[in-house]
Amino acid sequence: MTFDSFACWLAGAVAIVGIIQWAKGLIEKIFPDKIPSWLFSIILPFVAVGVSFTMTGEYWWNLCGTWAIAQLGYEVIVQTVKKKIAG
């Protein structure tokens, strides 16, 4: 693994989390009822597959790296910010 690979994974993870958050906001506006959070956990791997296709190098390696970092990034960053905003 090179630094370039890791940088691609980080960029891919940011894209994945951003796409998931955008989709979550859009779906919540269309369907104002409470959407279960597990739905977005199911969507995340499919978004990771799409993002991994845009990267150069070994596809499966990029898929695993971006998926792992996106999952950690979502749980650590997004959930922490949500809790702090909520009070």
CNS distance restraints for C-alpha pairs under 8 A (distance, minus, plus):
assign (resid   1 and name CA) (resid   5 and name CA) 6.18 0.50 0.50
assign (resid   1 and name CA) (resid   6 and name CA) 7.30 0.50 0.50
assign (resid   2 and name CA) (resid   6 and name CA) 6.56 0.50 0.50
assign (resid   3 and name CA) (resid   7 and name CA) 6.10 0.50 0.50
assign (resid   4 and name CA) (resid   8 and name CA) 6.18 0.50 0.50
assign (resid   5 and name CA) (resid   9 and name CA) 6.22 0.50 0.50
assign (resid   5 and name CA) (resid  62 and name CA) 7.65 0.50 0.50
assign (resid   6 and name CA) (resid  10 and name CA) 6.23 0.50 0.50
assign (resid   6 and name CA) (resid  65 and name CA) 7.90 0.50 0.50
assign (resid   7 and name CA) (resid  11 and name CA) 6.18 0.50 0.50
assign (resid   8 and name CA) (resid  12 and name CA) 5.92 0.50 0.50
assign (resid   8 and name CA) (resid  55 and name CA) 7.23 0.50 0.50
assign (resid   9 and name CA) (resid  13 and name CA) 5.95 0.50 0.50
assign (resid   9 and name CA) (resid  62 and name CA) 6.59 0.50 0.50
assign (resid   9 and name CA) (resid  65 and name CA) 5.74 0.50 0.50
assign (resid   9 and name CA) (resid  66 and name CA) 4.63 0.50 0.50
assign (resid   9 and name CA) (resid  69 and name CA) 7.17 0.50 0.50
assign (resid  10 and name CA) (resid  14 and name CA) 6.21 0.50 0.50
assign (resid  10 and name CA) (resid  66 and name CA) 6.76 0.50 0.50
assign (resid  10 and name CA) (resid  69 and name CA) 6.83 0.50 0.50
assign (resid  10 and name CA) (resid  70 and name CA) 7.96 0.50 0.50
assign (resid  11 and name CA) (resid  15 and name CA) 6.27 0.50 0.50
assign (resid  12 and name CA) (resid  16 and name CA) 6.12 0.50 0.50
assign (resid  12 and name CA) (resid  48 and name CA) 7.81 0.50 0.50
assign (resid  12 and name CA) (resid  51 and name CA) 6.21 0.50 0.50
assign (resid  12 and name CA) (resid  52 and name CA) 7.34 0.50 0.50
assign (resid  12 and name CA) (resid  66 and name CA) 5.69 0.50 0.50
assign (resid  12 and name CA) (resid  70 and name CA) 7.84 0.50 0.50
assign (resid  13 and name CA) (resid  17 and name CA) 6.13 0.50 0.50
assign (resid  13 and name CA) (resid  48 and name CA) 7.92 0.50 0.50
assign (resid  13 and name CA) (resid  66 and name CA) 5.07 0.50 0.50
assign (resid  13 and name CA) (resid  67 and name CA) 6.84 0.50 0.50
assign (resid  13 and name CA) (resid  69 and name CA) 5.78 0.50 0.50
assign (resid  13 and name CA) (resid  70 and name CA) 4.30 0.50 0.50
assign (resid  13 and name CA) (resid  73 and name CA) 7.42 0.50 0.50
assign (resid  14 and name CA) (resid  18 and name CA) 6.01 0.50 0.50
assign (resid  14 and name CA) (resid  70 and name CA) 6.82 0.50 0.50
assign (resid  14 and name CA) (resid  73 and name CA) 7.95 0.50 0.50
assign (resid  15 and name CA) (resid  19 and name CA) 6.05 0.50 0.50
assign (resid  15 and name CA) (resid  51 and name CA) 7.64 0.50 0.50
assign (resid  16 and name CA) (resid  20 and name CA) 6.12 0.50 0.50
assign (resid  16 and name CA) (resid  44 and name CA) 7.21 0.50 0.50
assign (resid  16 and name CA) (resid  47 and name CA) 6.18 0.50 0.50
assign (resid  16 and name CA) (resid  48 and name CA) 6.29 0.50 0.50
assign (resid  16 and name CA) (resid  51 and name CA) 7.16 0.50 0.50
assign (resid  16 and name CA) (resid  70 and name CA) 6.40 0.50 0.50
assign (resid  17 and name CA) (resid  21 and name CA) 6.07 0.50 0.50
assign (resid  17 and name CA) (resid  70 and name CA) 6.11 0.50 0.50
assign (resid  17 and name CA) (resid  73 and name CA) 7.57 0.50 0.50
assign (resid  17 and name CA) (resid  74 and name CA) 6.30 0.50 0.50
assign (resid  18 and name CA) (resid  22 and name CA) 6.06 0.50 0.50
assign (resid  19 and name CA) (resid  23 and name CA) 6.05 0.50 0.50
assign (resid  19 and name CA) (resid  47 and name CA) 7.78 0.50 0.50
assign (resid  20 and name CA) (resid  24 and name CA) 5.99 0.50 0.50
assign (resid  20 and name CA) (resid  40 and name CA) 6.96 0.50 0.50
assign (resid  20 and name CA) (resid  43 and name CA) 7.75 0.50 0.50
assign (resid  20 and name CA) (resid  44 and name CA) 6.93 0.50 0.50
assign (resid  20 and name CA) (resid  47 and name CA) 7.91 0.50 0.50
assign (resid  21 and name CA) (resid  25 and name CA) 6.22 0.50 0.50
assign (resid  22 and name CA) (resid  26 and name CA) 6.22 0.50 0.50
assign (resid  23 and name CA) (resid  27 and name CA) 5.97 0.50 0.50
assign (resid  24 and name CA) (resid  28 and name CA) 6.07 0.50 0.50
assign (resid  24 and name CA) (resid  40 and name CA) 7.53 0.50 0.50
assign (resid  25 and name CA) (resid  29 and name CA) 6.32 0.50 0.50
assign (resid  26 and name CA) (resid  30 and name CA) 6.34 0.50 0.50
assign (resid  27 and name CA) (resid  31 and name CA) 5.84 0.50 0.50
assign (resid  27 and name CA) (resid  32 and name CA) 7.95 0.50 0.50
assign (resid  28 and name CA) (resid  32 and name CA) 5.17 0.50 0.50
assign (resid  28 and name CA) (resid  33 and name CA) 7.25 0.50 0.50
assign (resid  28 and name CA) (resid  34 and name CA) 7.48 0.50 0.50
assign (resid  28 and name CA) (resid  35 and name CA) 6.95 0.50 0.50
assign (resid  31 and name CA) (resid  35 and name CA) 7.83 0.50 0.50
assign (resid  35 and name CA) (resid  39 and name CA) 7.59 0.50 0.50
assign (resid  36 and name CA) (resid  40 and name CA) 7.91 0.50 0.50
assign (resid  37 and name CA) (resid  41 and name CA) 6.88 0.50 0.50
assign (resid  38 and name CA) (resid  42 and name CA) 6.43 0.50 0.50
assign (resid  39 and name CA) (resid  43 and name CA) 6.42 0.50 0.50
assign (resid  40 and name CA) (resid  44 and name CA) 6.11 0.50 0.50
assign (resid  41 and name CA) (resid  45 and name CA) 7.69 0.50 0.50
assign (resid  42 and name CA) (resid  46 and name CA) 7.74 0.50 0.50
assign (resid  43 and name CA) (resid  47 and name CA) 6.48 0.50 0.50
assign (resid  44 and name CA) (resid  48 and name CA) 6.14 0.50 0.50
assign (resid  44 and name CA) (resid  67 and name CA) 7.66 0.50 0.50
assign (resid  45 and name CA) (resid  49 and name CA) 6.21 0.50 0.50
assign (resid  45 and name CA) (resid  67 and name CA) 6.57 0.50 0.50
assign (resid  46 and name CA) (resid  50 and name CA) 6.49 0.50 0.50
assign (resid  47 and name CA) (resid  51 and name CA) 6.20 0.50 0.50
assign (resid  48 and name CA) (resid  52 and name CA) 5.96 0.50 0.50
assign (resid  48 and name CA) (resid  63 and name CA) 6.24 0.50 0.50
assign (resid  48 and name CA) (resid  66 and name CA) 6.57 0.50 0.50
assign (resid  48 and name CA) (resid  67 and name CA) 5.66 0.50 0.50
assign (resid  49 and name CA) (resid  53 and name CA) 6.46 0.50 0.50
assign (resid  49 and name CA) (resid  63 and name CA) 6.13 0.50 0.50
assign (resid  50 and name CA) (resid  54 and name CA) 7.15 0.50 0.50
assign (resid  51 and name CA) (resid  55 and name CA) 7.19 0.50 0.50
assign (resid  51 and name CA) (resid  63 and name CA) 7.99 0.50 0.50
assign (resid  52 and name CA) (resid  59 and name CA) 6.31 0.50 0.50
assign (resid  52 and name CA) (resid  62 and name CA) 5.78 0.50 0.50
assign (resid  52 and name CA) (resid  63 and name CA) 5.22 0.50 0.50
assign (resid  52 and name CA) (resid  66 and name CA) 7.39 0.50 0.50
assign (resid  53 and name CA) (resid  59 and name CA) 6.74 0.50 0.50
assign (resid  55 and name CA) (resid  59 and name CA) 7.54 0.50 0.50
assign (resid  55 and name CA) (resid  62 and name CA) 7.33 0.50 0.50
assign (resid  57 and name CA) (resid  62 and name CA) 7.50 0.50 0.50
assign (resid  58 and name CA) (resid  62 and name CA) 6.33 0.50 0.50
assign (resid  59 and name CA) (resid  63 and name CA) 6.09 0.50 0.50
assign (resid  60 and name CA) (resid  64 and name CA) 6.17 0.50 0.50
assign (resid  61 and name CA) (resid  65 and name CA) 6.21 0.50 0.50
assign (resid  62 and name CA) (resid  66 and name CA) 5.98 0.50 0.50
assign (resid  63 and name CA) (resid  67 and name CA) 5.93 0.50 0.50
assign (resid  64 and name CA) (resid  68 and name CA) 6.05 0.50 0.50
assign (resid  65 and name CA) (resid  69 and name CA) 6.20 0.50 0.50
assign (resid  66 and name CA) (resid  70 and name CA) 5.83 0.50 0.50
assign (resid  67 and name CA) (resid  71 and name CA) 6.10 0.50 0.50
assign (resid  68 and name CA) (resid  72 and name CA) 6.27 0.50 0.50
assign (resid  69 and name CA) (resid  73 and name CA) 5.78 0.50 0.50
assign (resid  70 and name CA) (resid  74 and name CA) 5.91 0.50 0.50
assign (resid  71 and name CA) (resid  75 and name CA) 6.23 0.50 0.50
assign (resid  72 and name CA) (resid  76 and name CA) 5.85 0.50 0.50
assign (resid  73 and name CA) (resid  77 and name CA) 5.41 0.50 0.50
assign (resid  73 and name CA) (resid  78 and name CA) 7.09 0.50 0.50
assign (resid  74 and name CA) (resid  78 and name CA) 5.03 0.50 0.50
assign (resid  74 and name CA) (resid  79 and name CA) 6.55 0.50 0.50
assign (resid  75 and name CA) (resid  79 and name CA) 5.36 0.50 0.50
assign (resid  75 and name CA) (resid  80 and name CA) 7.45 0.50 0.50
assign (resid  76 and name CA) (resid  80 and name CA) 5.91 0.50 0.50
assign (resid  77 and name CA) (resid  81 and name CA) 6.17 0.50 0.50
assign (resid  78 and name CA) (resid  82 and name CA) 6.17 0.50 0.50
assign (resid  79 and name CA) (resid  83 and name CA) 6.22 0.50 0.50
assign (resid  80 and name CA) (resid  84 and name CA) 6.29 0.50 0.50
assign (resid  81 and name CA) (resid  85 and name CA) 6.13 0.50 0.50
assign (resid  82 and name CA) (resid  86 and name CA) 6.08 0.50 0.50
assign (resid  83 and name CA) (resid  87 and name CA) 6.25 0.50 0.50
